[in-house]
Amino acid sequence: MLMDALRHWIGFGLRIFIGGYFLYAAVPKIIEPLAFATSIEHYGLMPLWMVNAYALVIPWLELLVGGSLVAGYRVRTSSALAGIMLVMFTAAVAWAVLWNLKIDCGCFGDGASEVVSWMKVAKNVGLIAMCGYLVYKPVTAMSLENGLWGTKR
């Protein structure tokens, strides 16, 4: 019983952390989509016609996923989507590091620059692992789906 409660609160912490991270990343990109599109273009991984669409859609998806995680709504699905996006982002950053590109990752819009590096890849892998935990154990405390203590079902 105590271990279940602890697991529910650990899940709550992970949900808030990952959800907040995605919300923090989404807002500047929504406000300045051109700056985000420019960051995407620097990677050179997709055709130009696709860059603008990607720059307009991904931040809104990040906002939706982040909000769902913070609220505790559809935790398994939101965590899986966050993990999938993080795998895409991590692959792009790793590719840029392998090709020795000295570019901003574009993770938090134009204002908060972070150069692509293996440290960024490692941070993202940690976030992916957290998403994996929430996919595996989606019942958390203080969620819309499971109530205050993670027991509503």
C-alpha positions in Angstrom: 0.0 0.0 0.0 2.8 2.4 0.9 4.7 1.4 -2.2 1.7 2.1 -4.4 1.3 5.6 -2.8 5.0 6.3 -3.3 4.8 5.1 -7.0 1.8 7.4 -7.5 3.6 10.4 -6.2 6.7 9.6 -8.2 4.5 9.4 -11.3 3.0 12.7 -10.3 6.4 14.4 -10.1 7.5 12.9 -13.4 4.2 14.1 -15.0 4.6 17.6 -13.8 8.3 17.7 -14.8 7.8 16.4 -18.3 4.6 18.3 -18.9 6.1 21.5 -17.6 9.2 20.9 -19.8 6.9 20.5 -22.9 4.9 23.6 -22.0 8.0 25.7 -21.5 9.4 24.5 -24.8 6.1 25.1 -26.7 5.2 28.6 -25.8 8.2 30.5 -27.3 7.9 28.4 -30.5 4.2 29.3 -30.8 4.9 32.9 -30.3 7.8 33.0 -32.9 7.3 30.2 -35.4 9.7 31.8 -37.9 12.6 31.5 -35.4 11.7 27.9 -34.8 11.4 27.2 -38.5 14.9 28.7 -39.0 16.3 26.4 -36.2 14.7 23.4 -37.9 16.2 24.4 -41.3 19.7 24.6 -39.8 19.5 20.8 -39.2 19.1 20.2 -43.0 17.0 17.0 -42.3 13.8 17.9 -44.1 12.9 19.6 -47.4 12.1 23.3 -47.1 8.4 22.8 -48.0 8.1 20.7 -44.9 9.9 23.0 -42.5 7.1 25.5 -42.1 4.4 22.9 -41.5 6.6 21.2 -38.9 7.3 24.5 -37.2 3.6 25.3 -37.0 2.3 21.9 -35.9 5.0 20.5 -33.4 4.7 23.4 -30.8 1.0 23.0 -30.6 1.4 19.2 -30.2 3.9 19.9 -27.4 1.5 22.3 -25.8 -1.3 19.7 -25.9 0.9 16.9 -24.6 2.4 19.1 -21.9 -1.0 20.3 -20.7 -2.4 16.8 -20.7 0.5 15.6 -18.6 0.2 18.4 -16.1 -3.5 17.8 -15.7 -3.1 14.1 -15.6 -5.4 13.4 -18.5 -4.6 10.4 -20.8 -1.3 9.9 -19.1 -0.2 6.8 -21.0 -1.1 8.4 -24.4 0.4 11.7 -23.6 3.6 10.1 -22.3 3.9 8.0 -25.4 3.5 11.0 -27.6 6.1 12.9 -25.6 8.5 10.0 -25.8 8.0 9.7 -29.6 8.7 13.4 -30.0 11.7 13.2 -27.8 13.1 10.3 -29.8 12.7 12.4 -33.0 14.3 15.4 -31.4 17.1 13.3 -29.9 17.8 11.7 -33.3 18.1 15.1 -34.9 20.4 16.4 -32.2 22.6 13.3 -32.4 22.8 13.7 -36.2 23.8 17.3 -35.8 26.5 16.4 -33.3 27.8 13.6 -35.5 28.1 16.0 -38.4 29.8 18.6 -36.1 27.1 21.2 -36.7 27.5 24.2 -34.4 23.8 25.1 -34.2 21.2 25.9 -31.6 19.0 23.0 -30.8 15.9 25.1 -31.2 14.4 23.4 -28.2 13.1 26.5 -26.4 12.6 28.9 -29.2 14.9 31.8 -30.1 15.5 33.2 -26.7 17.1 30.3 -24.8 19.9 29.0 -26.9 21.4 25.6 -26.3 24.0 24.3 -28.7 23.6 20.7 -29.9 25.8 18.4 -27.9 26.1 14.9 -26.5 24.9 16.3 -23.1 21.7 17.4 -24.8 21.3 13.9 -26.2 21.9 12.4 -22.7 19.3 14.8 -21.2 16.8 13.8 -23.8 17.5 10.1 -23.2 16.7 10.7 -19.5 13.4 12.3 -20.5 12.6 9.4 -22.8 13.2 7.0 -19.9 10.8 9.1 -17.7 8.2 8.9 -20.4 8.7 5.2 -20.6 8.0 4.9 -16.9 4.8 6.8 -17.2 3.7 4.7 -20.2 4.3 1.6 -18.0 2.8 3.1 -14.8 0.3 5.7 -15.9 -1.7 5.8 -12.6 -0.4 8.8 -10.7 -1.6 11.0 -7.8 -3.4 14.3 -8.4 -4.7 13.5 -11.9 -7.9 14.1 -13.7 -8.1 10.4 -14.6 -7.2 8.9 -11.2 -8.2 11.4 -8.6 -6.2 12.9 -5.7 -4.4 9.7 -4.6 -4.3 7.8 -7.8 -7.0 5.4 -6.8 -10.0 6.4 -8.8 -10.8 3.8 -11.5 
